[in-house]
Amino acid sequence: MSNWHAGYTFETAYTYGYYTELNPLRTQLLLLSRGIQPPGIGTACELGFGQGMTVNIHAAASGTRWYGTDFNPAQTAFAQELAEVSGNGAVLSEQSFQDFCARSDLPDFDYIALHGIWSWISPENQAHIADFLARKLKPGGVLYISYNTQAGWAAMTPLRDLMAQHSRVMSAPGQDALARVGSALSFVNSMMETKPRYLQANPTVALRLQQISEQDPNYLSHEYFNHYWEPVSFSAIQPVLAAVKLEYAGSAAYHDHVPPLNLSPEHMAFLAQIPDATFRETTADFLVNRQFRQDYWVKGSRKLNAFEQASALRAVRILLVAPVAQITMKVTGALGEADMDQAVYGPLLELLADYQPHTIGELQQRLPANVAELGALLQMLLVLAHKACIVSVQDDAAIALARPVTARLNRHLLNKARGRTDLVALASPVTGGGMGVYHLQQLFLLARLEGHDTPEAWVAFAWPYFRALQQTVVRNGTVLTTDEDNLAELAAHAESFRATTLPILQSLGVAE
């Protein structure tokens, strides 16, 4: 019992983030773009759900029955609270991977998600999960797996090992986990000030260390200070998953399906000469210096012919979730920033600007001929999805089923905004997933639910909670310190929220 955590960090709580990549509805557009039939998803499982925000949002926002486990009892208790309050039907357990994966009372799953955990668990637990996938993922079912990748971590791995060793060897007796994280970072930064030859040989690590120093210490504790921590190559993962009958089906990141964002013409020509698919993926990770992979694997992928693929794509429903006036005609990939042609994207955004669902087929029919070709339109939609401007939409029956459940979950989360700021997403019955809503906006939504109808009333409602939590706002890079300045800025935020954000949240079913 002394090693119930199996080498994984347990002294600090994981963050309360929401991870949209785990939304099964994303498989629709991405798998279809690869000519693979996505499965209907009635049962799903998340292994290592952390605080349970993601699994609960997905269980509330769709008709899918979710199961999951997390070894940490405090995290599981919070996750179970959300499931009980919302009535979303999620079955969430506090068990090790070994115990959970051996259960005989679990259904077979259409979808199984593992976010990041493969990089941080023991070989024994990896074996338990592989066996679970072999037994419990249905034929045609999808695995989402994300993990740290060797190519992008090559320079940082030795420094991570040094920080972890400092935490074990140099920390004061009784020092808590977050203090050990801070001490290790301080040590490494002090070492870097001596200009070690390692830094001269690996100059990019200075920027990585700066980025790490700005991140949440709780996140750093879980990301960098586990006993097991091993970035792996795609070619190392492939035989493990192939042995349990899984085939690689493509990236779960939208921008990876638009090669010119990440690969130069020389890169693409070089990769085209590699006949082996696994070796080609591994090589591509070096070309883009990939740090983190987000992949779909399918147990028996069902290939669509060209007619079937086009028909299925045209039936996909899309919703704009960004104010058109705020969408820049720039997109960022591994190669840096690229321009988007206003003449091409403008007509598409104009059609979507009513913030109502539209099928891709409908968009094709209404767009000018020069941008209506399905392949070109798909690339445009993938770019907009990568920029978080559009989302896929569920069918109307699923939306109606999810509305009362998401309303209960969101009300519970909004009530928590009175006393905390770290719950950063709400559930959308329209998307089957979550939408980022920052703390002040949550207070405005709660004010509306409490019967306050105007921006002025929202500010008056939010201000006592905002002040009690010692929150301040920033104007033009300056932190506002007086009550008068903060209230004036809150009023500006409230009016902007009313005019631009609220209509989108209403179209998503997040707000009434």
C-alpha positions in Angstrom: 0.0 0.0 0.0 3.0 2.4 0.4 3.4 2.6 -3.4 -0.3 3.0 -4.4 0.7 5.9 -6.7 3.1 3.6 -8.7 5.7 6.3 -9.1 3.3 9.0 -10.3 3.2 12.4 -8.6 0.5 12.4 -5.9 1.4 15.1 -3.4 -0.1 17.9 -5.5 -3.4 18.1 -7.2 -3.6 18.1 -11.0 -4.9 21.2 -12.7 -8.6 21.7 -13.5 -8.1 22.0 -17.2 -10.5 20.9 -20.0 -8.9 19.1 -23.0 -11.0 19.5 -26.1 -8.9 17.0 -28.0 -10.6 14.2 -26.1 -14.0 15.1 -27.4 -15.1 12.1 -29.5 -17.0 14.4 -31.9 -13.6 15.6 -33.2 -13.1 12.2 -34.8 -15.9 13.0 -37.2 -14.1 15.6 -39.3 -10.6 14.3 -38.8 -11.1 10.7 -39.6 -13.4 11.5 -42.5 -10.6 13.7 -43.9 -8.5 10.6 -44.0 -11.2 8.5 -45.6 -11.9 6.5 -42.5 -15.4 5.9 -41.1 -15.7 7.2 -37.6 -17.7 4.9 -35.3 -20.9 5.8 -33.5 -19.8 6.4 -29.9 -22.2 5.1 -27.3 -19.6 4.1 -24.6 -16.3 5.8 -23.9 -13.6 5.6 -21.3 -10.9 8.0 -20.0 -7.9 6.4 -18.2 -6.4 8.9 -15.8 -9.0 11.6 -15.8 -7.3 13.9 -13.3 -9.8 16.3 -11.7 -12.5 14.9 -14.0 -13.4 18.2 -15.7 -13.0 16.8 -19.2 -14.8 13.4 -18.6 -17.7 15.1 -16.9 -18.1 17.7 -19.6 -18.1 15.1 -22.3 -20.5 12.9 -20.3 -22.9 15.8 -19.8 -22.7 17.2 -23.3 -23.4 14.1 -25.3 -25.4 10.9 -25.1 -22.3 8.9 -24.6 -21.9 6.8 -21.4 -18.5 7.6 -20.0 -16.4 5.5 -17.6 -13.0 6.2 -16.2 -10.5 5.9 -13.4 -8.0 8.0 -11.5 -5.7 6.8 -8.8 -5.9 10.0 -6.7 -8.8 9.9 -4.2 -9.2 13.6 -3.9 -9.3 14.1 -7.6 -11.8 11.3 -7.9 -14.0 12.8 -5.2 -14.2 16.1 -7.1 -15.0 14.2 -10.4 -17.7 12.2 -8.8 -19.2 15.3 -7.3 -19.6 16.8 -10.8 -21.1 13.5 -12.1 -23.6 13.3 -9.3 -24.7 17.0 -9.4 -25.2 16.9 -13.2 -26.7 13.4 -13.4 -24.5 12.8 -16.5 -24.3 9.0 -15.8 -20.5 8.9 -15.7 -19.1 5.9 -13.8 -15.9 7.2 -12.3 -13.6 5.1 -10.1 -10.7 5.5 -7.8 -8.6 2.6 -8.9 -5.2 1.8 -10.3 -4.9 1.0 -13.9 -4.1 -2.6 -13.0 -7.3 -2.9 -10.9 -9.6 -1.0 -13.3 -8.4 -2.7 -16.4 -9.0 -6.1 -14.8 -12.6 -5.4 -14.0 -15.2 -7.8 -15.5 -18.2 -5.4 -15.1 -17.1 -2.8 -17.7 -18.8 -2.7 -21.2 -16.8 -2.8 -24.4 -15.9 0.7 -25.6 -16.3 2.6 -28.8 -13.7 5.2 -27.7 -10.9 5.1 -25.2 -8.8 8.2 -24.3 -5.4 8.5 -22.7 -4.2 12.1 -22.4 -0.5 12.3 -21.8 -0.4 9.5 -19.2 1.6 7.0 -21.4 4.7 9.2 -20.9 4.5 9.1 -17.1 3.5 5.6 -16.1 5.5 2.4 -15.5 6.1 -0.3 -18.1 3.8 -2.6 -16.0 0.9 -0.1 -16.2 1.6 0.4 -20.0 1.2 -3.4 -20.3 -2.1 -3.3 -18.3 -3.5 -0.6 -20.7 -2.4 -2.4 -23.8 -4.2 -5.6 -22.6 -7.2 -3.5 -21.8 -7.2 -2.1 -25.3 -7.0 -5.6 -26.8 -10.0 -6.8 -24.7 -12.3 -3.8 -24.3 -12.0 -1.6 -27.4 -14.7 -2.6 -29.9 -13.9 -3.5 -33.6 -14.0 -0.1 -35.4 -13.4 1.7 -32.1 -11.0 4.6 -31.7 -8.1 5.2 -29.3 -7.0 8.7 -28.6 -3.5 8.7 -27.2 -1.2 11.6 -26.6 2.4 11.5 -25.3 5.7 13.3 -25.2 7.8 12.7 -28.3 11.6 12.1 -28.4 12.5 14.5 -31.2 11.2 17.6 -29.6 12.3 16.7 -26.1 15.9 15.6 -27.0 17.6 18.8 -25.6 15.4 19.1 -22.6 15.4 15.5 -21.4 18.7 15.8 -19.5 17.6 19.0 -17.8 14.4 17.3 -16.8 16.3 14.5 -15.3 18.6 17.0 -13.5 15.6 18.8 -12.0 14.0 15.5 -10.9 17.2 14.3 -9.3 17.6 17.7 -7.5 14.1 17.2 -6.1 15.0 13.8 -4.7 18.6 14.6 -3.5 18.8 18.3 -2.7 15.4 19.1 -1.2 15.2 19.9 2.5 13.6 17.2 4.7 9.9 17.7 4.9 9.8 20.2 2.0 6.5 19.9 0.1 6.3 19.0 -3.6 5.7 22.6 -4.9 8.6 23.9 -2.9 10.8 21.1 -4.4 9.7 22.1 -7.9 10.6 25.8 -7.2 14.0 24.8 -5.7 14.8 22.6 -8.7 13.9 25.3 -11.2 16.0 27.8 -9.2 18.9 25.5 -9.2 18.8 24.9 -13.0 18.4 28.6 -13.7 21.4 29.4 -11.5 23.4 26.8 -13.4 22.4 28.3 -16.7 23.7 31.7 -15.5 27.2 30.1 -15.4 26.9 29.6 -19.2 27.5 25.9 -19.2 28.7 24.3 -22.5 25.5 22.3 -22.5 23.6 25.6 -23.1 26.0 26.6 -25.8 25.4 23.3 -27.6 21.6 23.5 -27.0 20.6 27.2 -27.1 16.9 26.4 -27.4 16.7 25.2 -23.8 17.0 28.7 -22.5 13.6 29.6 -24.0 12.1 26.3 -22.8 13.3 27.0 -19.3 11.7 30.5 -19.4 8.4 29.0 -20.5 8.5 26.3 -17.8 9.2 29.0 -15.1 6.0 30.7 -16.1 3.7 27.6 -15.8 1.5 26.5 -13.0 3.7 24.7 -10.3 1.0 22.0 -9.9 1.2 21.2 -13.6 5.0 21.2 -13.5 5.0 18.8 -10.6 2.9 16.3 -12.7 4.7 17.0 -16.0 8.3 16.8 -15.0 8.7 15.2 -11.6 7.2 11.7 -11.9 9.4 8.7 -11.2 8.6 7.5 -14.7 9.1 10.0 -17.4 10.0 8.9 -20.9 9.4 10.6 -24.3 9.0 8.0 -26.9 9.1 7.9 -30.7 6.2 7.0 -32.9 8.1 3.9 -34.1 8.3 2.7 -30.4 4.6 3.2 -29.8 3.5 1.6 -33.1 4.4 -2.0 -32.4 2.8 -1.9 -29.0 -0.5 -0.8 -30.4 -0.2 -2.9 -33.6 0.1 -6.0 -31.3 -3.4 -5.3 -30.0 -4.8 -4.8 -33.5 -4.8 -1.0 -33.7 -3.9 0.9 -36.8 -2.7 4.5 -36.9 -5.6 6.6 -38.3 -4.1 10.1 -38.1 -3.4 13.1 -35.9 -6.1 14.5 -33.5 -4.6 18.0 -34.1 -6.3 19.9 -36.9 -3.2 21.6 -38.2 -1.5 18.3 -38.8 -4.0 17.7 -41.6 -2.9 20.8 -43.4 0.7 19.9 -44.4 1.8 23.4 -45.7 1.4 24.8 -42.2 4.1 22.5 -40.8 6.2 21.2 -43.7 8.1 23.0 -46.4 8.0 21.7 -50.0 11.4 20.2 -49.4 10.1 18.4 -46.3 7.1 17.0 -48.1 9.2 15.8 -51.1 11.6 14.1 -48.6 8.8 12.3 -46.8 7.2 11.2 -50.0 10.3 9.1 -50.7 9.8 7.0 -47.5 7.7 4.0 -48.3 7.3 2.8 -44.7 4.4 4.7 -43.0 5.8 4.2 -39.5 9.2 5.4 -40.4 7.7 8.3 -42.3 5.8 9.5 -39.2 8.9 9.2 -37.0 10.9 11.2 -39.6 8.2 13.9 -39.8 8.5 14.4 -36.0 12.2 15.4 -36.6 11.2 17.8 -39.4 8.8 19.7 -37.2 10.7 19.1 -33.9 7.5 17.7 -32.4 7.3 17.6 -28.6 3.9 16.1 -28.2 1.8 13.8 -30.3 -2.0 13.5 -30.3 -3.0 10.5 -32.3 -6.0 8.5 -33.3 -5.7 4.7 -33.6 -8.5 2.5 -34.8 -9.2 -1.2 -34.2 -10.0 -2.2 -37.8 -10.4 1.0 -39.7 -13.2 1.0 -42.3 -12.0 2.7 -45.4 -14.5 4.8 -47.4 -14.5 5.1 -51.2 -14.4 8.6 -52.7 -18.2 8.8 -53.0 -18.8 7.6 -49.4 -16.2 10.0 -48.0 -17.6 13.0 -49.8 -21.2 12.2 -48.8 -20.2 11.8 -45.1 -18.1 15.0 -45.1 -21.0 17.0 -46.6 -23.2 15.9 -43.8 -20.9 17.2 -41.1 -22.3 20.3 -39.3 -20.1 23.3 -38.5 -20.7 26.3 -36.2 -18.7 29.5 -36.0 -17.6 30.3 -32.4 -15.5 33.4 -32.8 -16.6 36.9 -33.6 -15.9 37.5 -37.3 -14.5 41.0 -36.7 -11.9 39.4 -34.4 -10.7 36.7 -36.7 -7.3 37.6 -38.1 -6.3 36.3 -41.5 -3.2 34.7 -40.0 -2.6 31.0 -39.0 0.4 29.5 -37.2 1.9 26.1 -37.7 5.4 24.6 -37.2 6.8 26.7 -40.0 5.6 29.9 -38.3 2.8 32.3 -39.3 1.1 32.1 -42.7 -1.4 34.4 -44.4 -5.0 33.4 -45.1 -6.5 34.8 -48.3 -9.3 37.1 -47.4 -10.9 36.6 -50.8 -11.2 32.9 -50.1 -12.0 32.9 -46.4 -14.3 36.0 -46.4 -17.2 34.4 -48.2 -17.1 31.3 -45.9 -17.0 33.4 -42.8 -19.9 35.5 -44.1 -22.0 32.4 -44.4 -21.1 31.2 -40.9 -21.6 34.6 -39.3 -25.2 33.9 -38.3 -23.7 31.5 -35.6 -26.0 28.7 -36.6 -25.0 25.2 -37.6 -24.4 24.6 -41.3 -23.5 21.4 -43.1 -20.5 21.3 -45.2 -22.7 20.4 -48.1 -24.8 23.5 -47.6 -21.7 25.7 -47.5 -20.6 24.1 -50.7 -23.8 25.0 -52.4 -23.8 28.6 -51.3 -20.1 29.4 -51.8 -18.7 30.9 -55.0 -17.5 28.2 -57.4 -13.8 29.1 -56.9 -13.9 28.1 -53.2 -16.6 25.4 -53.2 -14.6 22.4 -54.2 -14.8 19.9 -51.4 -11.1 19.3 -50.9 -10.3 23.1 -50.8 -13.2 23.8 -48.5 -12.1 21.0 -46.1 -8.6 22.5 -45.9 -10.2 25.9 -45.0 -12.4 24.3 -42.4 -9.4 22.5 -40.8 -7.5 25.8 -40.7 -10.5 27.5 -39.0 -10.8 24.6 -36.6 -7.1 24.9 -35.7 -7.6 28.5 -34.9 -10.6 27.6 -32.7 -13.0 29.6 -34.9 -15.3 26.7 -35.7 -16.5 23.5 -34.0 -18.3 20.4 -35.1 -22.0 20.1 -34.1 -24.0 17.2 -32.8 -27.3 16.1 -34.3 -30.5 17.8 -32.9 -31.6 14.8 -31.0 -28.3 14.6 -29.1 -28.4 18.3 -28.4 -31.9 18.1 -26.9 -30.9 15.1 -24.8 -27.8 17.0 -23.4 -29.3 20.4 -22.7 -30.8 19.7 -19.2 -27.6 17.8 -18.1 -25.2 20.5 -19.3 -27.4 23.2 -17.6 -27.1 21.4 -14.2 -23.3 21.0 -14.6 -22.8 24.5 -15.8 -24.9 26.0 -12.9 -22.8 24.0 -10.4 -19.5 25.2 -12.0 -20.8 28.8 -12.2 -21.7 28.7 -8.5 -18.1 27.6 -7.8 -16.9 30.8 -9.5 -18.0 32.7 -6.5 -15.0 31.4 -4.6 -12.4 30.1 -7.1 -10.9 31.0 -10.5 -9.4 27.8 -11.7 -12.4 26.2 -13.4 -12.0 27.5 -17.0 -14.6 25.7 -19.1 -18.4 25.0 -19.4 -20.3 22.3 -21.2 -21.9 22.8 -24.6 -24.8 20.5 -25.6 -24.2 21.6 -29.2 -20.6 20.5 -29.5 -20.7 17.5 -27.2 -17.8 19.1 -25.4 -16.6 22.1 -23.5 -16.0 25.8 -24.2 -13.4 27.9 -22.5 -15.1 30.6 -20.4 -12.9 32.7 -18.2 -13.7 33.6 -14.6 -15.1 37.1 -15.1 -17.4 35.8 -17.9 -18.6 33.0 -15.6 -19.6 35.6 -13.0 -21.5 37.5 -15.7 -23.3 34.3 -16.7 -24.1 33.6 -13.1 -25.5 37.1 -12.7 -27.9 36.4 -15.6 -29.0 33.2 -14.0 -29.7 35.2 -10.8 -32.0 37.5 -12.7 -29.7 40.4 -13.5 -30.3 41.6 -17.1 -28.0 44.5 -17.9 -24.2 44.8 -18.1 -24.3 47.3 -15.3 -26.1 44.8 -13.1 -23.6 42.0 -14.0 -20.7 44.2 -12.9 -22.4 45.0 -9.6 -23.1 41.3 -9.0 -19.6 40.2 -10.0 -17.6 42.9 -8.2 -17.8 41.6 -4.6 -16.7 38.1 -5.6 -14.0 39.5 -7.9 -12.6 41.7 -5.1 -12.8 39.0 -2.5 -10.7 36.7 -4.7 -8.2 39.6 -5.0 -8.6 39.6 -8.8 -7.5 42.6 -10.8 -7.7 43.4 -14.5 -5.0 44.7 -16.9 -5.5 47.6 -19.3 -2.9 48.2 -22.0 -0.4 46.0 -20.1 -0.9 47.8 -16.8 -2.4 46.2 -13.7 -5.2 48.3 -12.4 -5.0 48.8 -8.7 -7.9 51.1 -7.7 -11.5 50.1 -7.3 -12.6 52.8 -9.6 -10.3 51.7 -12.4 -11.2 48.1 -12.0 -14.9 48.8 -12.0 -14.6 50.9 -15.2 -12.7 48.1 -16.9 -15.2 45.5 -15.7 -17.9 47.6 -17.2 -16.1 47.6 -20.6 -15.7 43.9 -20.3 -19.4 43.4 -19.5 -20.5 45.5 -22.6 -18.1 43.5 -24.8 -19.4 40.3 -23.4 -23.0 41.3 -24.1 -22.2 42.3 -27.7 -19.8 39.6 -28.8 -19.4 36.7 -26.5 -22.9 36.1 -25.1 -24.5 35.5 -28.5 -21.9 32.8 -29.3 -22.4 31.1 -25.9 -26.1 31.1 -26.5 -25.7 29.5 -29.9 -23.5 26.9 -28.1 -26.2 26.2 -25.5 -23.7 27.3 -22.8 -25.9 30.4 -21.9 -29.6 30.8 -22.0 
